[in-house]
């Protein structure tokens, strides 16, 4: 084999080994270091406020960090408390209307069973049952098995619900501990931010620092743009649904619209995961007015998303909807629900690296041995 080709294969192999080792190292270290990574991100987000207090008001940096962190923690606690209180109120309202929902469902079933078609079907089944004694035992066994399976499913569902509540309560001390570690890490990182950044910058040559700064700036813009785009789409969906439900006169419009806004993150399903079963149920019980109004609202939401989403993604991230959808689908298949978020993030990272010329430099390194860091 030619020495040049052998060198290319060797450099390619070295890169692949480095990527694999880096992935294993990241997978091993992430569960141990994620509170400190969250602290670094929070400190980075707080820096503009901390610098303003420190430089313009001549406040000691530790005091500026403490005040900013206290303001952030207080704001988050206030928002979470308000959401919990509101959610509790909405759940109380929903539980109060469950009896009415059960009564409506029972009435719909009774009306369905009283229809001539269902009565004739039941009569045919009874006739078949009486005239075929050989099948009676089989039918009884199937009915018994179905009832047993339904009871087991109900028991399993109730057990899973109770276990979920127990797991949530059991995880509260760990969540509180992690939150304290994140806040402490944020305080110390933000207090000595310049020193840490200067020390890290000294590890790399100037060319690498400039390249990393350019990549980070582009990546920061793209990632925050993607988050901004998702928040905009969720907000638009929730507001449109809330206004529509208020016009229709549906109770608990706020909680339902918030739920639909969150479900709207799911690909392929979106608002249809909530509205389609709801519309079908309304048509089954004969509430044509509300069902038709919700169908119209569903169509308005779909049209609004199709018109607005490409523009929002293009202006905020610079990604076309099709690559984003492909990334979400691949992420869902590989990583489950978490892949719905990580898939588009991976596309953003790859696009950023392409714009920064990293892939071009890697190709030159493999082919010609040029340095790319």
VEXDREN-2710 file (C-alpha; in Angstrom, 1 decimal):
% VEXDREN-2710
k/r/px/py/pz
1/UNK/0.0/0.0/0.0
2/UNK/1.2/3.5/-0.8
3/UNK/2.6/5.4/2.2
4/UNK/0.3/8.3/1.5
5/UNK/-2.8/6.2/1.5
6/UNK/-1.6/4.3/4.6
7/UNK/-1.1/7.7/6.4
8/UNK/-4.6/8.7/5.4
9/UNK/-6.1/5.5/6.8
10/UNK/-4.0/5.9/10.0
11/UNK/-5.1/9.4/10.6
12/UNK/-8.8/8.4/10.0
13/UNK/-8.4/5.5/12.4
14/UNK/-6.8/7.9/15.0
15/UNK/-9.8/10.3/14.6
16/UNK/-12.3/7.5/15.0
17/UNK/-10.6/6.2/18.1
18/UNK/-10.5/9.7/19.6
19/UNK/-14.2/10.2/18.9
20/UNK/-15.1/6.8/20.4
21/UNK/-13.0/7.4/23.5
22/UNK/-14.4/10.9/23.9
23/UNK/-17.9/9.6/23.7
24/UNK/-17.3/6.9/26.3
25/UNK/-15.5/9.5/28.5
26/UNK/-18.5/11.9/28.2
27/UNK/-21.0/9.1/28.9
28/UNK/-19.0/8.1/32.0
29/UNK/-18.4/11.7/33.3
30/UNK/-21.8/13.2/32.6
31/UNK/-23.8/11.5/35.4
32/UNK/-21.1/12.7/37.8
33/UNK/-20.6/16.2/36.6
34/UNK/-24.0/17.4/35.3
35/UNK/-24.7/19.6/38.4
36/UNK/-21.5/21.5/37.7
37/UNK/-22.3/21.8/34.0
38/UNK/-25.7/23.2/34.9
39/UNK/-24.0/25.5/37.3
40/UNK/-21.7/26.7/34.5
41/UNK/-24.6/27.3/32.2
42/UNK/-26.5/29.2/34.8
43/UNK/-23.4/31.3/35.7
44/UNK/-22.9/32.0/32.0
45/UNK/-26.5/33.2/31.7
46/UNK/-26.2/35.3/34.9
47/UNK/-22.9/37.0/33.9
48/UNK/-24.4/40.1/32.2
49/UNK/-26.4/41.0/35.3
50/UNK/-23.5/40.2/37.6
51/UNK/-21.1/42.3/35.5
52/UNK/-23.5/45.2/35.5
53/UNK/-23.8/45.1/39.3
54/UNK/-20.1/44.7/39.8
55/UNK/-18.8/47.2/37.2
56/UNK/-21.5/49.9/37.2
57/UNK/-22.6/49.9/40.8
58/UNK/-19.1/49.0/42.1
59/UNK/-20.6/46.1/44.1
60/UNK/-18.2/43.3/45.3
61/UNK/-18.5/40.5/42.8
62/UNK/-19.4/37.9/45.4
63/UNK/-22.3/40.2/46.5
64/UNK/-23.4/40.7/43.0
65/UNK/-23.4/37.0/42.4
66/UNK/-25.3/36.3/45.6
67/UNK/-28.0/38.9/44.8
68/UNK/-28.4/37.7/41.3
69/UNK/-28.6/34.1/42.4
70/UNK/-31.1/35.0/45.1
71/UNK/-33.2/36.9/42.6
72/UNK/-33.1/33.9/40.2
73/UNK/-34.0/31.4/42.9
74/UNK/-36.8/33.5/44.3
75/UNK/-38.3/34.1/40.8
76/UNK/-38.2/30.3/40.1
77/UNK/-39.8/29.4/43.4
78/UNK/-42.5/32.0/42.8
79/UNK/-43.2/30.8/39.3
80/UNK/-43.2/27.1/40.4
81/UNK/-45.4/27.9/43.4
82/UNK/-47.9/29.8/41.2
83/UNK/-48.0/27.0/38.7
84/UNK/-48.5/24.4/41.4
85/UNK/-51.3/26.4/43.0
86/UNK/-53.0/27.0/39.6
87/UNK/-52.6/23.3/38.7
88/UNK/-54.2/22.3/42.0
89/UNK/-57.1/24.6/41.3
90/UNK/-57.6/23.2/37.8
91/UNK/-57.3/19.6/39.0
92/UNK/-60.0/20.4/41.6
93/UNK/-62.3/21.8/39.0
94/UNK/-61.6/18.8/36.7
95/UNK/-62.3/16.3/39.5
96/UNK/-65.5/18.1/40.3
97/UNK/-66.7/17.7/36.7
98/UNK/-65.8/14.0/36.6
99/UNK/-69.2/12.9/37.9
100/UNK/-70.9/14.9/35.1
101/UNK/-68.6/13.3/32.6
102/UNK/-69.4/9.8/33.9
103/UNK/-73.1/10.6/33.8
104/UNK/-72.9/11.8/30.2
105/UNK/-70.9/8.7/29.2
106/UNK/-73.4/6.4/30.9
107/UNK/-76.3/8.2/29.2
108/UNK/-74.6/7.8/25.9
109/UNK/-73.9/4.1/26.4
110/UNK/-77.5/3.6/27.5
111/UNK/-78.8/5.4/24.4
112/UNK/-76.5/3.4/22.2
113/UNK/-77.7/0.1/23.7
114/UNK/-81.3/1.2/23.3
115/UNK/-81.0/1.7/19.6
116/UNK/-82.9/-0.8/17.4
117/UNK/-79.7/-1.9/15.7
118/UNK/-77.9/-2.8/18.9
119/UNK/-81.0/-4.6/20.3
120/UNK/-81.2/-6.7/17.1
121/UNK/-77.5/-7.5/17.4
122/UNK/-77.9/-8.5/21.1
123/UNK/-80.9/-10.7/20.2
124/UNK/-78.9/-12.4/17.5
125/UNK/-76.0/-13.1/19.9
126/UNK/-78.5/-14.5/22.5
127/UNK/-80.1/-16.7/19.8
128/UNK/-76.7/-18.0/18.7
129/UNK/-75.8/-18.7/22.4
130/UNK/-78.9/-20.7/23.0
131/UNK/-78.8/-22.7/19.8
132/UNK/-75.1/-23.6/20.0
133/UNK/-74.6/-25.2/23.5
134/UNK/-71.2/-26.6/22.3
135/UNK/-69.9/-23.0/22.1
136/UNK/-71.3/-21.9/25.5
137/UNK/-68.2/-23.0/27.5
138/UNK/-65.8/-21.4/25.0
139/UNK/-67.8/-18.1/25.1
140/UNK/-68.0/-18.2/28.9
141/UNK/-64.2/-18.8/29.1
142/UNK/-63.5/-15.9/26.7
143/UNK/-65.7/-13.6/28.7
144/UNK/-64.1/-14.7/31.9
145/UNK/-60.6/-14.2/30.4
146/UNK/-61.5/-10.8/29.1
147/UNK/-62.9/-9.7/32.5
148/UNK/-59.8/-11.0/34.2
149/UNK/-57.5/-9.2/31.8
150/UNK/-59.5/-6.0/32.3
151/UNK/-59.2/-6.3/36.1
152/UNK/-55.5/-7.0/35.9
153/UNK/-55.0/-4.0/33.6
154/UNK/-56.9/-1.8/36.0
155/UNK/-54.8/-3.1/38.9
156/UNK/-51.6/-2.6/37.0
157/UNK/-52.5/0.9/36.0
158/UNK/-53.5/1.8/39.6
159/UNK/-50.3/0.3/40.9
160/UNK/-48.2/2.1/38.3
161/UNK/-49.9/5.4/39.3
162/UNK/-49.2/4.8/43.0
163/UNK/-45.6/3.7/42.3
164/UNK/-45.1/6.9/40.3
165/UNK/-46.3/9.0/43.1
166/UNK/-44.1/7.1/45.6
167/UNK/-41.1/7.5/43.3
168/UNK/-41.7/11.2/42.9
169/UNK/-41.9/11.7/46.7
170/UNK/-38.8/9.5/47.3
171/UNK/-36.8/11.5/44.7
172/UNK/-37.6/14.9/46.4
173/UNK/-34.6/14.8/48.8
174/UNK/-32.2/13.9/45.9
175/UNK/-33.7/16.7/43.8
176/UNK/-33.2/19.2/46.6
177/UNK/-29.6/18.0/47.1
178/UNK/-28.8/18.4/43.4
179/UNK/-30.5/21.9/43.4
180/UNK/-28.3/23.0/46.3
181/UNK/-25.1/21.7/44.6
182/UNK/-26.1/23.5/41.3
183/UNK/-26.7/26.8/43.2
184/UNK/-23.4/26.5/45.1
185/UNK/-21.5/25.6/41.9
186/UNK/-23.1/28.5/40.2
187/UNK/-22.0/30.9/42.9
188/UNK/-18.4/29.8/43.0
189/UNK/-18.1/29.6/39.2
190/UNK/-19.6/33.0/38.6
191/UNK/-17.6/34.6/41.5
192/UNK/-14.3/33.6/39.8
193/UNK/-15.5/33.5/36.2
194/UNK/-12.6/35.5/34.8
195/UNK/-10.0/33.4/36.5
196/UNK/-11.5/30.1/35.4
197/UNK/-11.9/31.4/31.8
198/UNK/-8.4/32.7/31.7
199/UNK/-7.0/29.4/33.1
200/UNK/-8.9/27.4/30.5
201/UNK/-7.8/29.6/27.7
202/UNK/-4.2/29.0/28.6
203/UNK/-4.6/25.3/27.8
204/UNK/-5.0/25.9/24.1
205/UNK/-3.1/27.9/21.4
206/UNK/-4.6/31.1/20.1
207/UNK/-5.7/29.6/16.8
208/UNK/-7.8/27.0/18.7
209/UNK/-9.2/29.6/21.0
210/UNK/-10.4/31.8/18.1
211/UNK/-12.0/28.8/16.3
212/UNK/-13.7/27.6/19.5
213/UNK/-15.0/31.2/20.2
214/UNK/-16.4/31.4/16.7
215/UNK/-18.1/27.9/17.0
216/UNK/-19.4/28.7/20.4
217/UNK/-20.9/32.0/19.3
218/UNK/-22.6/30.4/16.3
219/UNK/-23.8/27.5/18.4
220/UNK/-25.1/29.7/21.2
221/UNK/-27.1/31.7/18.7
222/UNK/-28.5/28.5/17.0
223/UNK/-29.4/26.7/20.3
224/UNK/-31.0/29.7/21.9
225/UNK/-32.7/30.4/18.6
226/UNK/-34.1/26.8/18.6
227/UNK/-35.3/27.1/22.2
228/UNK/-36.8/30.5/21.3
229/UNK/-38.6/29.0/18.3
230/UNK/-40.1/26.2/20.3
231/UNK/-41.3/28.6/23.0
232/UNK/-42.9/30.8/20.3
233/UNK/-44.7/27.9/18.7
234/UNK/-45.9/26.5/22.1
235/UNK/-47.1/30.0/23.1
236/UNK/-48.9/30.5/19.8
237/UNK/-50.6/27.1/20.0
238/UNK/-51.6/27.6/23.7
239/UNK/-52.9/31.1/23.1
240/UNK/-55.0/30.2/20.0
241/UNK/-56.4/27.1/21.7
242/UNK/-57.2/29.1/24.9
243/UNK/-59.0/31.8/22.9
244/UNK/-60.9/29.2/21.0
245/UNK/-61.9/27.2/24.1
246/UNK/-63.0/30.5/25.8
247/UNK/-65.2/31.3/22.8
248/UNK/-66.7/27.8/22.7
249/UNK/-67.3/28.0/26.4
250/UNK/-65.3/25.0/27.6
251/UNK/-64.5/24.8/31.3
252/UNK/-60.8/24.7/32.5
253/UNK/-59.7/26.3/29.3
254/UNK/-56.4/27.5/30.7
255/UNK/-55.2/24.1/31.9
256/UNK/-56.3/22.4/28.7
257/UNK/-54.6/25.0/26.5
258/UNK/-51.4/24.6/28.5
259/UNK/-51.5/20.8/28.2
260/UNK/-52.1/21.1/24.4
261/UNK/-49.2/23.6/24.1
262/UNK/-46.8/21.1/25.7
263/UNK/-48.2/18.1/23.7
264/UNK/-47.6/20.2/20.6
265/UNK/-43.9/19.4/21.0
266/UNK/-44.5/15.8/19.9
267/UNK/-43.9/15.1/16.2
268/UNK/-46.7/13.6/14.1
269/UNK/-49.1/13.9/17.1
270/UNK/-49.1/17.5/18.3
271/UNK/-52.4/19.0/19.2
272/UNK/-54.2/16.1/17.5
273/UNK/-53.2/13.8/20.4
274/UNK/-55.6/15.7/22.6
275/UNK/-58.2/17.3/20.2
276/UNK/-58.9/14.3/17.9
277/UNK/-60.0/11.9/20.7
278/UNK/-61.9/14.7/22.4
279/UNK/-63.7/15.6/19.1
280/UNK/-64.5/11.9/18.5
281/UNK/-66.0/11.5/22.0
282/UNK/-68.2/14.6/21.5
283/UNK/-69.5/13.3/18.2
284/UNK/-70.2/9.9/19.8
285/UNK/-72.3/11.4/22.7
286/UNK/-74.1/13.6/20.2
287/UNK/-72.6/17.0/21.1
288/UNK/-72.4/18.1/17.5
289/UNK/-72.0/21.8/18.3
290/UNK/-69.0/21.5/20.6
291/UNK/-67.5/18.8/18.4
292/UNK/-67.8/20.9/15.2
293/UNK/-66.4/24.0/17.0
294/UNK/-63.4/22.0/18.2
295/UNK/-62.9/20.6/14.7
296/UNK/-62.8/24.2/13.4
297/UNK/-60.3/25.2/16.1
298/UNK/-58.1/22.2/15.3
299/UNK/-58.1/23.2/11.6
300/UNK/-57.2/26.8/12.5
301/UNK/-54.3/25.6/14.7
302/UNK/-52.9/23.3/12.0
303/UNK/-53.1/26.0/9.4
304/UNK/-51.5/28.5/11.7
305/UNK/-48.6/26.2/12.5
306/UNK/-48.0/25.3/8.8
307/UNK/-47.8/29.0/8.0
308/UNK/-45.8/30.3/11.0
309/UNK/-43.5/27.4/11.8
310/UNK/-41.2/27.6/8.8
311/UNK/-40.8/31.4/9.2
312/UNK/-40.1/31.0/13.0
313/UNK/-37.5/28.3/12.5
314/UNK/-35.8/30.1/9.6
315/UNK/-35.6/33.4/11.5
316/UNK/-34.6/31.9/14.8
317/UNK/-32.3/29.0/13.9
318/UNK/-31.7/29.0/10.2
319/UNK/-32.9/25.3/9.9
320/UNK/-35.5/24.2/7.4
321/UNK/-38.5/22.3/8.8
322/UNK/-37.7/19.0/6.9
323/UNK/-34.2/18.5/8.4
324/UNK/-35.7/19.3/11.8
325/UNK/-38.4/16.8/11.4
326/UNK/-35.9/14.1/10.2
327/UNK/-33.7/14.8/13.2
328/UNK/-36.6/14.5/15.6
329/UNK/-37.7/11.2/14.1
330/UNK/-34.2/9.7/14.1
331/UNK/-33.7/11.0/17.7
332/UNK/-37.1/9.4/18.7
333/UNK/-36.1/6.0/17.2
334/UNK/-32.6/6.0/18.8
335/UNK/-33.1/7.7/22.2
336/UNK/-36.9/7.7/22.8
337/UNK/-38.6/10.9/24.0
338/UNK/-35.3/12.5/24.9
339/UNK/-34.3/12.2/21.2
340/UNK/-37.1/14.6/20.3
341/UNK/-35.0/17.3/21.9
342/UNK/-31.5/16.0/21.2
343/UNK/-32.1/15.3/17.5
344/UNK/-32.6/19.0/16.5
345/UNK/-29.8/20.0/18.9
346/UNK/-27.5/17.6/17.0
347/UNK/-28.5/19.1/13.7
348/UNK/-27.8/22.5/15.1
349/UNK/-24.3/21.4/16.3
350/UNK/-23.5/19.7/13.0
351/UNK/-24.6/22.8/11.0
352/UNK/-22.6/25.0/13.2
353/UNK/-19.4/22.9/12.8
354/UNK/-20.0/22.9/9.0
355/UNK/-20.3/26.7/8.9
356/UNK/-17.1/27.0/11.0
357/UNK/-15.2/24.8/8.5
358/UNK/-14.4/22.1/11.0
359/UNK/-15.4/19.3/8.7
360/UNK/-13.3/20.8/5.9
361/UNK/-10.3/21.0/8.2
362/UNK/-10.8/17.4/9.4
363/UNK/-10.9/16.3/5.7
364/UNK/-7.7/18.1/5.0
365/UNK/-6.1/16.5/8.1
366/UNK/-7.1/13.1/6.9
367/UNK/-6.0/13.6/3.3
368/UNK/-2.9/15.8/3.7
369/UNK/-2.1/15.7/7.4
370/UNK/-2.8/19.5/7.9
371/UNK/-3.3/20.6/11.4
372/UNK/-6.9/21.5/12.2
373/UNK/-6.7/22.7/15.9
END
